[in-house]
């Protein structure tokens, strides 16, 4: 009787699976997005470029709030599906999500400022820089490419990404250098204090004009006054003496970079 039951069980298994024996289905594992992500992003970039071209051909204002919103929306139609996908390469996932976040940032820029304002122009360009920097990373690290029709516009974006990346690196190097500087205080005995620091340019970059703000803070962490520092030339490896005079006897100083030029 036992033998007959086993034979029925085996026959049932064969009928269900069509195999020569009972086998368990192997778990295929996560559906990783790594091999699709760059193609999806390329589609989003090309769709946006096509919409810009169409509006230009039709005489539509390509810089209106409505047009700008539609550029964001058409990209999002493609890339939003990547928000919840699983990636095997976590660094790729972080960069892809950062790219999608630039679209969210663009939404906020449209919500918060009139498109004709200087604030909007500055914010929109900053978002474009972030977006093009990420696209350059996708090209360099993951082989992102577009078709021939869109190559010229895409090349311009990648060139902007390269320039923005370089500027970001210089910003960080200069800010890191100046954040470590300690200003000495020299009291003249008449209520005026000179703040002095001799700083070596260790960034590896030759600068022309550099302008900075020296924030003067009291014991409660309140910024009492701003003083100003500048130089017209600061080659790599050269030491420059920065000094400014104030009536404020600050407990703490902090430097903010206002403007700089990279020497040719």
Helices and strands as residue ranges (DSSP letters): H 2-17, H 34-58, H 65-79, G 80-82, H 90-112, H 118-142, G 148-150, H 151-179, E 184-187, E 193-200, E 207-217, E 223-231, E 239-246, E 252-262
